[in-house]
Amino acid sequence: MLLGTHTFEELFQQLGLPSSPAQIEKFVQMHSPIQKHVALPYAYFWNDDQAEFIKEAISEDSEWCGLVDQLDVLLRH
């Protein structure tokens, strides 16, 4: 995995979502928990572009992969 220097704020910007710390916390609270059997890209709340970005981040082990993994963990609690 490539280690990037991106932040959650930048990840949310990439996803086209509000990206302040308070808005990120609100997003996580609104959409948690994701059921165990649902892979993150297939969660109901992503649009097609967001889901594709997440799939690519994971499958290509991109610089975003670590943050996407962290977001996955947050959304499952």
Backbone as JSON, one array per atom type, in Angstrom:
{
  "sequence": "MLLGTHTFEELFQQLGLPSSPAQIEKFVQMHSPIQKHVALPYAYFWNDDQAEFIKEAISEDSEWCGLVDQLDVLLRH",
  "N": [[0.84, -1.18, 0.0], [0.54, 2.18, -0.83], [1.73, 4.89, 1.01], [0.07, 7.69, 1.71], [-0.34, 11.24, 2.11], [-2.74, 12.24, 2.55], [-5.78, 13.6, 3.95], [-8.77, 13.01, 5.93], [-10.51, 15.06, 5.34], [-9.72, 15.76, 2.75], [-10.3, 13.35, 1.45], [-13.11, 13.31, 1.65], [-13.63, 15.57, 0.14], [-12.77, 14.63, -2.36], [-14.77, 12.79, -2.75], [-16.84, 14.45, -3.16], [-18.27, 15.46, -1.05], [-19.43, 17.3, 1.88], [-16.8, 18.58, 3.87], [-15.79, 19.43, 6.34], [-14.52, 18.84, 9.68], [-16.73, 18.56, 11.48], [-18.82, 18.06, 9.69], [-17.99, 15.67, 8.55], [-18.07, 14.0, 10.78], [-20.83, 14.08, 11.25], [-21.76, 12.83, 8.9], [-20.73, 10.23, 9.24], [-22.1, 9.48, 11.57], [-24.75, 9.57, 10.62], [-24.81, 7.51, 8.73], [-23.97, 5.17, 9.87], [-24.49, 2.06, 11.55], [-22.86, 0.26, 8.9], [-24.0, -2.74, 7.56], [-22.4, -5.9, 8.19], [-22.17, -7.64, 6.0], [-22.18, -6.06, 3.77], [-20.15, -4.66, 1.4], [-18.06, -1.79, 1.49], [-18.1, -0.08, -0.93], [-20.63, -0.67, -1.87], [-22.51, 0.31, -0.21], [-25.63, 1.83, 0.54], [-25.73, 4.63, 0.38], [-23.9, 5.85, -1.33], [-23.31, 7.57, -4.42], [-23.04, 6.67, -7.93], [-20.51, 7.54, -8.93], [-19.06, 8.02, -6.56], [-19.03, 5.45, -5.44], [-17.56, 4.1, -7.37], [-15.08, 5.42, -7.18], [-14.31, 4.6, -4.61], [-14.18, 1.81, -4.96], [-12.07, 1.67, -6.84], [-9.99, 2.83, -5.37], [-9.57, 0.87, -3.47], [-9.12, -1.51, -5.0], [-6.93, -0.84, -6.6], [-5.09, -0.31, -4.73], [-4.53, 2.31, -4.04], [-3.27, 5.65, -3.26], [-5.29, 6.55, -1.66], [-6.31, 4.41, -0.37], [-5.75, 3.65, 2.36], [-7.12, 5.62, 3.85], [-9.72, 5.15, 2.94], [-10.08, 2.59, 3.97], [-10.0, 3.23, 6.7], [-12.27, 4.83, 6.87], [-14.19, 2.91, 6.29], [-14.0, 1.31, 8.6], [-14.86, 3.18, 10.55], [-17.51, 3.54, 9.72], [-18.69, 1.18, 10.38], [-19.08, 0.99, 13.03]],
  "CA": [[0.0, 0.0, 0.0], [1.24, 3.45, -0.83], [1.38, 5.74, 2.13], [-0.18, 9.05, 1.26], [-0.42, 12.25, 3.15], [-4.08, 12.81, 2.47], [-6.58, 13.68, 5.17], [-10.18, 12.7, 5.75], [-11.12, 16.2, 4.68], [-9.44, 15.62, 1.31], [-11.08, 12.21, 0.96], [-14.49, 13.74, 1.49], [-13.65, 16.47, -1.02], [-12.69, 13.76, -3.54], [-16.08, 12.16, -2.89], [-17.83, 15.49, -3.42], [-19.07, 15.6, 0.17], [-18.97, 18.32, 2.81], [-15.54, 18.02, 4.36], [-15.29, 19.93, 7.63], [-14.56, 17.77, 10.69], [-18.09, 18.39, 11.99], [-19.64, 17.45, 8.63], [-17.55, 14.28, 8.43], [-18.64, 13.3, 11.94], [-22.27, 13.95, 11.01], [-21.92, 11.82, 7.86], [-20.47, 8.93, 9.85], [-23.22, 9.19, 12.48], [-25.96, 9.35, 9.83], [-24.74, 6.33, 7.88], [-23.47, 4.02, 10.63], [-23.45, 1.17, 11.05], [-23.07, -0.51, 7.69], [-24.06, -4.16, 7.89], [-21.15, -6.61, 7.94], [-22.14, -8.32, 4.7], [-22.17, -5.05, 2.7], [-18.86, -4.05, 1.14], [-18.17, -0.33, 1.53], [-18.55, 0.58, -2.16], [-22.02, -1.02, -2.18], [-23.42, 0.92, 0.77], [-26.75, 2.48, -0.14], [-25.69, 6.09, 0.34], [-22.98, 6.38, -2.34], [-23.76, 7.64, -5.81], [-22.21, 5.81, -8.78], [-19.13, 8.04, -8.99], [-18.43, 7.79, -5.27], [-18.8, 4.01, -5.31], [-16.46, 3.76, -8.28], [-13.85, 5.94, -6.58], [-13.96, 3.73, -3.48], [-13.76, 0.52, -5.54], [-10.74, 1.85, -7.44], [-9.02, 3.07, -4.29], [-9.28, -0.43, -2.84], [-8.58, -2.51, -5.94], [-5.64, -0.39, -7.1], [-4.25, -0.02, -3.58], [-4.1, 3.69, -4.32], [-2.89, 6.5, -2.13], [-6.5, 6.78, -0.87], [-6.75, 3.14, 0.19], [-5.69, 3.68, 3.82], [-8.22, 6.44, 4.36], [-10.96, 4.44, 2.63], [-10.16, 1.53, 4.98], [-10.34, 3.86, 7.98], [-13.67, 5.23, 6.77], [-14.95, 1.67, 6.4], [-14.04, 0.94, 10.02], [-15.73, 4.14, 11.24], [-18.92, 3.35, 9.33], [-19.19, -0.11, 10.87], [-19.28, 1.07, 14.5]],
  "C": [[0.88, 1.24, 0.0], [0.79, 4.28, 0.36], [1.26, 7.17, 1.64], [-0.22, 10.0, 2.43], [-1.78, 12.92, 3.12], [-4.78, 12.76, 3.82], [-8.0, 13.24, 4.88], [-10.9, 13.84, 5.04], [-10.93, 16.11, 3.17], [-10.18, 14.44, 0.71], [-12.52, 12.61, 0.72], [-14.63, 14.74, 0.34], [-13.61, 15.66, -2.31], [-14.04, 13.1, -3.82], [-17.19, 13.16, -3.16], [-18.77, 15.71, -2.24], [-18.56, 16.75, 1.02], [-17.79, 17.75, 3.62], [-15.0, 18.64, 5.65], [-15.33, 18.78, 8.64], [-15.97, 17.51, 11.23], [-18.99, 17.7, 10.96], [-19.26, 15.99, 8.42], [-18.13, 13.47, 9.57], [-20.13, 13.08, 11.75], [-22.55, 12.87, 9.97], [-21.77, 10.43, 8.46], [-21.63, 8.55, 10.78], [-24.49, 8.85, 11.71], [-25.97, 8.0, 9.13], [-24.19, 5.09, 8.58], [-24.61, 3.32, 11.34], [-23.86, 0.54, 9.72], [-23.09, -1.98, 8.11], [-22.79, -4.88, 7.44], [-21.06, -7.18, 6.54], [-22.09, -7.34, 3.51], [-20.77, -4.47, 2.56], [-19.03, -2.54, 1.02], [-18.64, 0.3, 0.22], [-20.03, 0.34, -2.49], [-23.0, -0.51, -1.12], [-24.43, 1.79, 0.03], [-26.58, 3.97, -0.37], [-24.72, 6.68, -0.67], [-23.68, 6.53, -3.68], [-22.78, 6.81, -6.65], [-20.75, 6.25, -8.81], [-18.38, 7.8, -7.68], [-18.1, 6.31, -5.08], [-17.63, 3.57, -6.18], [-15.12, 4.23, -7.73], [-13.38, 5.02, -5.45], [-13.49, 2.37, -3.98], [-12.34, 0.62, -6.1], [-9.68, 2.06, -6.37], [-8.6, 1.76, -3.65], [-8.57, -1.36, -3.82], [-7.2, -2.13, -6.47], [-4.64, -0.1, -5.98], [-3.66, 1.38, -3.71], [-3.71, 4.43, -3.05], [-4.07, 6.79, -1.21], [-6.91, 5.54, -0.08], [-6.78, 3.14, 1.73], [-6.83, 4.47, 4.43], [-9.57, 5.78, 4.09], [-11.15, 3.31, 3.64], [-10.56, 2.1, 6.34], [-11.81, 4.3, 7.99], [-14.58, 4.02, 6.91], [-15.09, 1.26, 7.86], [-14.98, 1.87, 10.79], [-17.21, 3.9, 10.95], [-19.49, 2.02, 9.81], [-19.4, -0.12, 12.38], [-20.5, 1.87, 14.85]]
}
